[in-house]
């Protein structure tokens, strides 16, 4: 296992590797001498990769910083701050981790509609299960819907990662994400060990994860922020969110279980990606000098895999998928289709009706549907304006439906009706 570990006390960077590292790697944006080529003159997130642009080259936009980076770590360990700094230092695009606002907001409407507002009209057993409910519910397995929320987060992280790949192929800019859908299985392991989800729900999620996560390429680099439990508590207090500070389920036992599961996941991923560990016990991630040293050490890693043997799995998808211009263009077209890489993939997998910690009862769904349809903002499809009562106004309406990644995925994945 090749494991990179940084310790500012010794100012050394160790890489356990049988060969010497290649000189080609990430370049700091302030020191690099390359310029990003302009992206194609069309909205690729809306149109995808149209066939009439098959002669538009892909690899000529790539630079040393065309890499995919994921920042992993325990809850409230500073992942978001480090991810922003990596994007800033290397001129990459930062895609933050999804939140409740991302999950429960219908973005196709103008203005966007937050379906959590319906919870005020629903009984507790029929309400949309939010993150606050997840961490504050005493009897989570029996009275909550933990697997429903875990499923929603997995969908959003998968969607976020897919948009990152699409952006990377079209612009040549690197992508930095807070967590990824690959590590969601480690989170599910921690939930099972703490008794927050049933073994039935864990097995089903493992089946879903194994059949969908493999559709996307693994990152070049995973930066693991290792923080102690005291540091996690300090970060939670700094946020100042009352329900997080007093959360019953957000306890030391869960932090320990999640750290164990996450480190096991990183050990497995070290076969496919580079792992870089930042230990907060001797590294101040909020100190610019310490961060600059970390960024400089990231430039010493070989992300191309030029010295790897043929049967090595590290960067295998990137090495084979970008072997020539034709294969790069083919993969660019695949990752540019939300229908091919998202909708058709997840429509194959349905939650079992008898999985109570993930599926709402028939009565709960009926109440949700009733409130949903009585919302006057949701009476019509997105973009439809009943005031346009004449044929001419309807025909010449300048509104265009959002498509591909600009459009939300079907509400079926959120409401299941």
C-alpha positions as CSV (number, residue, x, y, z in Angstrom):
1,X,0.0,0.0,0.0
2,X,1.4,3.4,-1.0
3,X,0.6,5.8,1.8
4,X,1.7,9.4,1.9
5,X,2.0,11.0,5.3
6,X,2.9,14.5,6.2
7,X,4.3,15.7,9.5
8,X,5.4,19.4,9.8
9,X,7.4,18.7,12.9
10,X,10.0,16.8,11.0
11,X,9.4,18.6,7.7
12,X,9.6,15.3,5.9
13,X,7.4,13.6,3.3
14,X,7.5,9.8,3.2
15,X,6.2,7.7,0.3
16,X,6.5,4.0,0.7
17,X,7.1,3.1,-3.0
18,X,9.6,0.8,-4.7
19,X,10.4,3.3,-7.4
20,X,11.4,7.0,-7.5
21,X,8.5,9.4,-8.1
22,X,8.2,11.0,-11.5
23,X,8.6,14.8,-11.7
24,X,5.2,15.4,-13.3
25,X,2.5,16.3,-10.8
26,X,0.3,19.1,-9.5
27,X,1.5,22.6,-10.1
28,X,0.7,25.5,-7.7
29,X,-1.4,28.1,-9.6
30,X,0.9,30.9,-8.5
31,X,4.0,29.2,-9.9
32,X,2.7,27.3,-13.0
33,X,3.4,28.5,-16.5
34,X,0.4,27.0,-18.3
35,X,-2.9,28.6,-19.2
36,X,-6.2,26.8,-19.2
37,X,-7.6,26.6,-22.7
38,X,-11.1,28.1,-23.0
39,X,-13.9,25.5,-22.6
40,X,-16.2,24.8,-25.5
41,X,-18.5,27.6,-26.5
42,X,-21.7,25.9,-25.3
43,X,-23.4,25.1,-22.0
44,X,-22.1,21.5,-21.7
45,X,-24.0,21.0,-18.4
46,X,-27.3,21.5,-20.4
47,X,-26.5,20.0,-23.7
48,X,-24.0,17.3,-22.8
49,X,-21.8,16.3,-25.6
50,X,-23.6,16.7,-28.9
51,X,-22.5,14.4,-31.7
52,X,-21.9,17.3,-34.1
53,X,-19.0,18.3,-31.9
54,X,-17.2,14.9,-32.2
55,X,-14.2,16.7,-33.7
56,X,-13.8,18.9,-30.7
57,X,-10.7,17.5,-29.0
58,X,-10.7,16.7,-25.3
59,X,-7.1,16.1,-24.1
60,X,-5.7,19.3,-25.5
61,X,-7.4,21.1,-22.6
62,X,-5.8,18.9,-20.0
63,X,-2.9,20.2,-17.9
64,X,-0.9,18.9,-14.9
65,X,-3.7,20.1,-12.6
66,X,-6.5,18.2,-14.5
67,X,-7.0,15.9,-11.5
68,X,-9.8,14.7,-9.3
69,X,-9.3,15.2,-5.6
70,X,-11.5,14.1,-2.7
71,X,-11.1,15.4,0.9
72,X,-12.2,12.8,3.4
73,X,-12.4,12.8,7.2
74,X,-14.7,12.6,10.2
75,X,-17.6,14.9,10.8
76,X,-16.6,18.5,11.5
77,X,-12.9,17.9,11.0
78,X,-12.3,20.8,8.6
79,X,-12.8,19.0,5.3
80,X,-14.5,21.9,3.7
81,X,-11.8,24.4,4.6
82,X,-9.0,22.2,3.3
83,X,-10.9,21.5,0.1
84,X,-11.4,25.2,-0.6
85,X,-7.7,25.8,0.0
86,X,-6.7,23.0,-2.4
87,X,-8.9,24.5,-5.1
88,X,-7.5,27.9,-4.4
89,X,-3.8,26.9,-4.5
90,X,-4.1,24.7,-7.6
91,X,-6.7,26.6,-9.6
92,X,-9.3,23.9,-9.4
93,X,-13.1,23.9,-9.0
94,X,-14.5,23.2,-5.5
95,X,-17.7,21.3,-5.2
96,X,-18.9,21.3,-1.6
97,X,-20.7,18.4,0.1
98,X,-24.5,18.3,-0.3
99,X,-26.7,19.6,2.5
100,X,-30.4,19.4,3.4
101,X,-30.9,22.5,1.2
102,X,-29.5,20.6,-1.7
103,X,-31.6,17.5,-1.1
104,X,-35.1,19.0,-0.4
105,X,-35.1,22.0,-2.7
106,X,-36.8,21.7,-6.1
107,X,-34.5,23.9,-8.2
108,X,-36.5,23.7,-11.5
109,X,-39.1,26.1,-10.1
110,X,-38.6,29.8,-10.0
111,X,-38.1,30.6,-7.2
112,X,-36.9,27.2,-5.9
113,X,-39.3,25.4,-3.6
114,X,-38.2,23.7,-0.3
115,X,-40.4,20.7,0.4
116,X,-39.4,20.7,4.1
117,X,-42.0,23.5,4.5
118,X,-44.6,20.7,4.2
119,X,-43.4,19.2,7.5
120,X,-45.5,21.8,9.4
121,X,-48.6,20.2,7.9
122,X,-47.6,16.6,8.3
123,X,-47.6,14.3,11.4
124,X,-44.2,13.3,12.7
125,X,-44.3,9.8,11.2
126,X,-44.9,11.3,7.7
127,X,-42.5,14.2,7.7
128,X,-39.5,14.4,5.4
129,X,-36.6,13.1,7.4
130,X,-33.9,15.8,7.7
131,X,-30.4,15.7,9.1
132,X,-31.5,17.4,12.3
133,X,-34.0,14.7,12.9
134,X,-31.4,12.1,12.1
135,X,-29.0,13.2,14.9
136,X,-31.6,14.2,17.5
137,X,-34.1,11.2,17.3
138,X,-33.7,9.0,20.4
139,X,-35.1,5.8,18.8
140,X,-33.6,6.3,15.4
141,X,-34.1,2.8,14.0
142,X,-37.7,2.4,15.0
143,X,-39.1,6.0,14.8
144,X,-36.8,7.5,12.2
145,X,-35.9,7.0,8.6
146,X,-32.1,6.9,8.7
147,X,-31.7,4.8,5.5
148,X,-34.0,7.2,3.6
149,X,-31.7,10.1,4.4
150,X,-28.6,8.1,3.7
151,X,-30.0,7.2,0.3
152,X,-30.7,10.9,-0.4
153,X,-27.1,11.9,0.5
154,X,-25.7,9.1,-1.6
155,X,-27.8,10.2,-4.6
156,X,-26.6,13.8,-4.2
157,X,-22.9,12.9,-3.7
158,X,-23.1,10.7,-6.8
159,X,-24.7,13.5,-8.7
160,X,-22.1,16.0,-7.4
161,X,-19.2,13.7,-8.4
162,X,-20.7,13.1,-11.9
163,X,-21.0,16.8,-12.5
164,X,-17.4,17.2,-11.4
165,X,-16.3,14.6,-14.0
166,X,-18.3,16.3,-16.7
167,X,-16.8,19.6,-15.9
168,X,-13.3,18.2,-15.8
169,X,-13.6,16.6,-19.2
170,X,-15.1,19.7,-20.8
171,X,-12.9,22.4,-19.2
172,X,-9.7,20.6,-18.3
173,X,-9.8,22.1,-14.8
174,X,-9.3,19.9,-11.7
175,X,-12.1,19.2,-9.3
176,X,-12.0,19.1,-5.5
177,X,-15.0,17.6,-3.5
178,X,-15.8,17.3,0.2
179,X,-16.3,13.5,0.5
180,X,-17.5,11.4,-2.3
181,X,-20.1,8.7,-2.9
182,X,-17.3,6.0,-2.6
183,X,-17.0,6.6,1.1
184,X,-20.7,6.4,1.9
185,X,-20.3,2.7,2.6
186,X,-18.0,3.5,5.4
187,X,-20.6,5.8,6.9
188,X,-23.2,3.1,6.6
189,X,-20.8,0.7,8.4
190,X,-20.6,3.2,11.3
191,X,-24.4,3.5,11.4
192,X,-24.8,-0.2,11.6
193,X,-22.2,-0.6,14.4
194,X,-23.8,2.1,16.4
195,X,-27.3,0.5,16.0
196,X,-28.7,3.4,14.0
197,X,-29.8,1.2,11.0
198,X,-30.9,-2.4,10.7
199,X,-28.7,-5.0,9.1
200,X,-31.3,-5.4,6.4
201,X,-31.0,-1.8,5.4
202,X,-27.2,-2.0,5.6
203,X,-27.1,-5.0,3.2
204,X,-29.5,-3.4,0.8
205,X,-27.4,-0.2,0.7
206,X,-24.3,-2.3,0.2
207,X,-26.0,-3.9,-2.8
208,X,-26.9,-0.5,-4.2
209,X,-23.4,0.9,-3.6
210,X,-21.6,-2.0,-5.2
211,X,-23.7,-1.8,-8.4
212,X,-23.7,2.0,-8.9
213,X,-20.4,3.4,-7.4
214,X,-18.4,1.6,-10.0
215,X,-19.9,3.6,-12.9
216,X,-17.7,6.6,-12.0
217,X,-13.9,6.8,-12.0
218,X,-12.1,6.9,-8.7
219,X,-10.2,10.0,-7.8
220,X,-6.5,10.6,-8.3
221,X,-5.9,11.8,-4.8
222,X,-7.7,11.3,-1.4
223,X,-6.7,13.8,1.3
224,X,-7.6,12.4,4.7
225,X,-8.0,14.9,7.5
226,X,-7.2,13.0,10.7
227,X,-8.7,14.8,13.8
228,X,-9.1,13.8,17.4
229,X,-12.5,13.7,19.1
230,X,-11.7,16.9,21.1
231,X,-10.9,18.7,17.9
232,X,-14.2,17.5,16.4
233,X,-16.1,18.8,19.4
234,X,-14.3,22.2,19.2
235,X,-15.3,22.5,15.5
236,X,-18.9,21.7,16.3
237,X,-19.0,24.4,19.0
238,X,-17.5,26.9,16.6
239,X,-20.3,26.3,14.2
240,X,-22.8,27.4,16.9
241,X,-25.7,25.2,15.6
242,X,-27.7,24.3,18.7
243,X,-29.0,20.9,17.5
244,X,-25.5,19.8,16.5
245,X,-24.1,20.7,19.9
246,X,-26.9,18.9,21.8
247,X,-27.3,16.0,19.3
248,X,-27.9,12.7,21.1
249,X,-26.6,10.5,18.2
250,X,-23.6,12.6,17.3
251,X,-21.5,11.2,20.2
252,X,-18.0,9.9,20.7
253,X,-19.0,6.3,20.0
254,X,-20.1,7.2,16.5
255,X,-17.0,9.3,15.9
256,X,-14.8,6.3,16.8
257,X,-16.8,3.9,14.7
258,X,-16.8,6.2,11.7
259,X,-13.1,6.8,12.0
260,X,-12.4,3.0,12.0
261,X,-14.7,2.4,9.0
262,X,-13.2,5.3,7.1
263,X,-9.6,4.2,7.7
264,X,-10.5,0.7,6.5
265,X,-12.0,2.3,3.4
266,X,-8.9,4.3,2.8
267,X,-6.7,1.2,3.1
268,X,-8.8,-0.4,0.3
269,X,-8.8,2.7,-1.9
270,X,-5.0,3.0,-1.6
271,X,-4.9,0.3,-4.3
272,X,-6.6,2.7,-6.8
273,X,-5.8,6.2,-5.6
274,X,-3.0,8.1,-3.8
275,X,-3.8,8.7,-0.1
276,X,-2.4,11.7,1.7
277,X,-2.8,12.0,5.4
278,X,-2.9,15.4,7.2
279,X,-2.8,14.8,11.0
280,X,-4.3,17.7,12.8
281,X,-2.4,16.8,16.0
282,X,0.7,18.4,14.5
283,X,-0.8,20.4,11.6
284,X,-2.8,23.6,11.9
285,X,-5.1,23.6,8.8
286,X,-6.0,27.2,9.5
287,X,-2.4,28.3,9.4
288,X,-1.4,29.5,5.9
289,X,2.2,28.5,6.4
290,X,1.3,24.9,7.3
291,X,-1.1,24.7,4.5
292,X,1.4,26.0,2.0
293,X,3.9,23.3,3.0
294,X,1.1,20.6,2.6
295,X,0.3,22.0,-0.9
296,X,3.9,21.8,-1.9
297,X,4.2,18.2,-0.7
298,X,1.1,17.4,-2.9
299,X,3.1,18.5,-5.9
300,X,5.7,15.8,-5.3
301,X,3.3,12.9,-5.9
302,X,3.2,11.2,-9.3
303,X,-0.5,11.2,-10.5
304,X,0.2,9.9,-14.0
305,X,1.3,6.4,-13.1
306,X,4.0,6.3,-15.7
307,X,6.2,4.0,-13.6
308,X,3.4,1.6,-12.7
309,X,3.5,-1.9,-14.0
310,X,0.8,-3.0,-16.4
311,X,-1.2,-5.0,-13.8
312,X,-1.2,-2.2,-11.2
313,X,-4.8,-0.9,-10.4
314,X,-3.7,2.6,-9.4
315,X,-5.1,5.2,-11.7
316,X,-6.2,2.3,-14.0
317,X,-9.4,4.0,-15.2
318,X,-7.6,7.2,-16.0
319,X,-4.6,5.5,-17.6
320,X,-6.8,3.3,-19.9
321,X,-9.6,5.9,-20.4
322,X,-7.2,8.6,-21.6
323,X,-4.8,6.5,-23.5
324,X,-5.6,8.4,-26.7
325,X,-7.9,11.2,-28.0
326,X,-10.6,8.8,-29.2
327,X,-11.0,7.1,-25.8
328,X,-11.0,10.4,-24.0
329,X,-13.7,11.8,-26.2
330,X,-15.8,8.6,-25.8
331,X,-15.6,8.9,-22.0
332,X,-16.3,12.6,-22.2
333,X,-19.5,11.8,-24.0
334,X,-20.5,9.2,-21.4
335,X,-19.9,11.4,-18.4
336,X,-21.8,14.3,-20.1
337,X,-25.1,12.4,-20.0
338,X,-27.2,12.6,-16.8
339,X,-29.7,10.2,-18.2
340,X,-27.1,7.5,-19.0
341,X,-24.9,7.8,-15.9
342,X,-27.6,8.7,-13.3
343,X,-31.2,8.2,-14.0
344,X,-31.1,4.9,-15.8
345,X,-28.6,3.5,-13.2
346,X,-30.7,4.3,-10.1
347,X,-34.1,3.4,-11.6
348,X,-33.0,-0.2,-11.5
349,X,-32.8,-0.3,-7.7
350,X,-35.8,0.2,-5.5
351,X,-36.0,0.1,-1.7
352,X,-37.8,-3.0,-0.4
353,X,-41.3,-2.1,0.9
354,X,-40.6,-4.0,4.2
355,X,-37.5,-1.9,5.1
356,X,-39.2,0.3,7.7
357,X,-36.1,2.5,8.4
358,X,-36.0,3.5,4.7
359,X,-39.5,3.4,3.3
360,X,-42.5,5.4,4.3
361,X,-45.8,3.6,4.9
362,X,-48.7,3.9,2.4
363,X,-50.6,6.3,4.7
364,X,-47.5,8.5,5.1
365,X,-47.0,8.6,1.3
366,X,-50.6,9.5,0.8
367,X,-50.4,12.4,3.2
368,X,-47.2,13.6,1.6
369,X,-48.8,13.4,-1.8
370,X,-51.9,15.3,-0.6
371,X,-49.9,18.2,0.8
372,X,-47.6,18.2,-2.2
373,X,-50.5,18.5,-4.6
374,X,-52.3,21.2,-2.5
375,X,-49.2,23.4,-2.6
376,X,-50.3,26.1,-5.2
377,X,-46.6,26.5,-6.3
378,X,-46.5,22.8,-7.4
379,X,-49.9,22.8,-9.2
380,X,-48.2,23.2,-12.6
381,X,-45.1,21.9,-14.1
382,X,-41.9,24.0,-13.8
383,X,-41.9,27.0,-16.1
384,X,-45.7,26.9,-16.9
385,X,-47.4,30.2,-16.2
386,X,-51.3,30.0,-16.3
387,X,-51.4,33.8,-17.0
388,X,-50.2,33.1,-20.6
389,X,-53.7,32.5,-21.8
390,X,-53.3,33.2,-25.5
391,X,-51.8,30.9,-28.1
392,X,-49.3,33.6,-29.3
393,X,-48.0,34.2,-25.7
394,X,-47.6,30.4,-25.2
395,X,-45.8,29.9,-28.6
396,X,-43.4,32.8,-28.1
397,X,-42.7,32.2,-24.4
398,X,-38.9,32.7,-24.0
399,X,-38.8,30.1,-21.2
400,X,-36.8,27.0,-22.0
401,X,-36.9,23.8,-19.9
402,X,-33.6,23.0,-18.1
403,X,-32.0,19.9,-19.3
404,X,-29.3,17.4,-18.4
405,X,-27.3,18.5,-15.3
406,X,-29.1,21.9,-15.2
407,X,-32.3,20.0,-14.4
408,X,-33.0,18.3,-11.1
409,X,-33.4,14.5,-11.3
410,X,-37.0,13.3,-11.1
411,X,-38.8,14.0,-7.8
412,X,-39.5,10.3,-7.7
413,X,-36.1,9.8,-6.1
414,X,-37.0,12.3,-3.3
415,X,-40.7,11.5,-2.8
416,X,-41.1,8.0,-4.2
417,X,-44.5,8.9,-5.8
